[in-house]
Amino acid sequence: MIVIRTINTDVLVVGCGPTGLTAAVSLASQGISTLAISRYPGTAHTPRAHITNLRTMEVFRDLGIESQIKEVGYSLSWLNNNVLATSLAGMEIARYKSYGTSWDRLSDYAAASPCDAVNCPQHVMEPVLLAAAQDRGADVRFSTELVDIEQTPDEVRARVRRRDTGTEYMVRARYVIAADGARSTIAEKLGFDFEGQAGLRGMANSWIEVDLTKYVDYRPGVLFWIAQPGHEQWFGTATLTNVRPWNEWMLVHPWNSDGLPSEAEVIEKARLVIGDPKLDIKVKAITQWQVNNVVATEYRKGRIFLAGDAAHRHPPTGGLGTNTSVQDAWNLAWKLAWVITGKAGEGLLNSYEPERQPVGSQVVARAIKSWHNMADLVAALGFAEGQSMEEGWNVLYELYEDSAKATERRKTLAKALELQNYRSNALGVELGYRYESSSVVDDGIPFPEPQRDPELHYERTTHPGAYLPHAWVEHEQKQVSTLDLVGHGRFSLIVGIGGEPWIRAAAEVGAALGIELPVYSIGLRCEYDDIVGDWVAIREVGDQGAILVRPDRHIAWRSMGLRDKPAEELRTALDHVLAR
């Protein structure tokens, strides 16, 4: 095939799922020429991933699309139950509150973020991201696949093909983001190294349309696990995941056979899971996937960067996949933008891998551990391989007897359910990750020791490398989050009552570097009035201190108090972070 033309762009994004589209929105918002391609004819045609956590909603808030995501999704504070039952119409075995809605977690979640977590399936999320990317000037092309890719010290050359016409053309880009999913062509072609194990179990997803209002409206939730004694699977017949209350669902179940289950098999499985043979069921789509335990050990080769599922692959337990992927793109996009526009040195890009690879490793490990934790529920319920249906039901009914043995079994079940908090209430995993890299200036003060389980609980800190803590302050008689002051593609400086020397320093340094460096004074009766003292309680620096915040809201540097030469100190910090 003859290559008929060449397209030049700053960044080529390969893949137009949540990772690639988030990167395209962020890059285009900062004026970066961006071409995003996808081998598929359009955005996701099935729900796929759906949990959108607080940190991802904060990213969308910065990008100006939080309200649109909320419009197409549903608040997780409403869909707050995870239910374990023998069928939707049958016996409910257990239930627990998820996504921070139990009485003992409400304040944790409220203090952590100005946003609400949302159930936003991928097939309705991606059109929002696509519209935002195109509105900001990104060139997004579907039915366009990568054929070959190579790089020189100065550029990346990619040969791409229109799948509908067969036309091929060359793309010359300064950088490439490989957001092409778990079967990443780029990762394979360039020989990126991975560790872990793939193909642990085959699974099938079936998107079905059926009205289940009478079975779930009184216990609204996202996940309904079905465990039926005597059936062939090690735990449960299937999981019903809510897509749209209450008439669209994803039926998820083990499937190790070649080929997809038939529509008849899906309907049969759905009737078994629901426990009501009279309901009308429409099958909208059937897909197949594998449980993986894989993470890339390197996220960068030259001018090419892995992001999203191309870099980390794990089961959906905990809803961490899409969230981590969006946050990969969020981390990388601002760095590319600053290097491309000449505001930072090439060395800034060296910080992407050491910041995001440990997060990917942690997320994969957490998801796999939560997946294995389901085995504790199996043991607590008394299910065992080879049991007859009668034996299974007998051991389940025993849970509800008035006997010493049943009492102990109920205690065991309660402990197994507590482990599920690591799946659905792991606020520390979602928000607590910290960066150590060349784009963070450590101040020599140790990170605060965790006071509670760091996977379940998020503890706010302004230590360099951490994410800026959220606190409500007042500005012109309106409540504003500290997170809303920073970001938007800029570095920002936060000071207190004694911050005037830092304000002058920021003006001097910003002018010298040719960058925008806004300063926000937060304190009692400052421009941003800390009237209830929430910020002072968590800021850790003094009234004359300063906190330098990166465009991704992570803290680059801080000063606990006033320095002898504030402009020189601030300039040195920025030069270090930006690899100037």
Sequence and secondary structure as in RCSB ss.txt:
>XXXX:A:sequence
MIVIRTINTDVLVVGCGPTGLTAAVSLASQGISTLAISRYPGTAHTPRAHITNLRTMEVFRDLGIESQIKEVGYS
LSWLNNNVLATSLAGMEIARYKSYGTSWDRLSDYAAASPCDAVNCPQHVMEPVLLAAAQDRGADVRFSTELVDIE
QTPDEVRARVRRRDTGTEYMVRARYVIAADGARSTIAEKLGFDFEGQAGLRGMANSWIEVDLTKYVDYRPGVLFW
IAQPGHEQWFGTATLTNVRPWNEWMLVHPWNSDGLPSEAEVIEKARLVIGDPKLDIKVKAITQWQVNNVVATEYR
KGRIFLAGDAAHRHPPTGGLGTNTSVQDAWNLAWKLAWVITGKAGEGLLNSYEPERQPVGSQVVARAIKSWHNMA
DLVAALGFAEGQSMEEGWNVLYELYEDSAKATERRKTLAKALELQNYRSNALGVELGYRYESSSVVDDGIPFPEP
QRDPELHYERTTHPGAYLPHAWVEHEQKQVSTLDLVGHGRFSLIVGIGGEPWIRAAAEVGAALGIELPVYSIGLR
CEYDDIVGDWVAIREVGDQGAILVRPDRHIAWRSMGLRDKPAEELRTALDHVLAR
>XXXX:A:secstr
  EEEEEEEEEEEE  SHHHHHHHHHHHHTT  EEEE SSSSS SS    EE HHHHHHHHHTT HHHHHHHSEE
TTTS EEEEES SSS EEEEEE TT STTTHHHHHHH SS  EE  HHHHHHHHHHHHHHTT EEESSEEEEEEE
E SS EEEEEEETTT  EEEEEEEEEEE   TT HHHHHHT  EEEEEEEEEEEEEEEE   HHHHTTS EEEEE
E  TT SSSS SEEEEEEETTTEEEEEEE  SSS   HHHHHHHHHHHH  TTS  EEEEEEEEEEEEEEES  E
ETTEEE GGGTEE  STTS HHHHHHHHHHHHHHHHHHHHTTSS GGGGGGHHHHHHHHHHHHHHHHHHHHHHHH
HHHHHHT  TT  HHHHHHHHHGGGSSSHHHHHHHHHHHHHHHHTHHHH  HHHHH     STTS   S      
SS TTT       TTSB    EEEETTEEEEHHHHSBTTB EEEE TT HHHHHHHHHHHHHHT    EEEEETT
SSEE TTSHHHHH  S TT EEEE TTSBEEEEESS  SSHHHHHHHHHHHHTT 
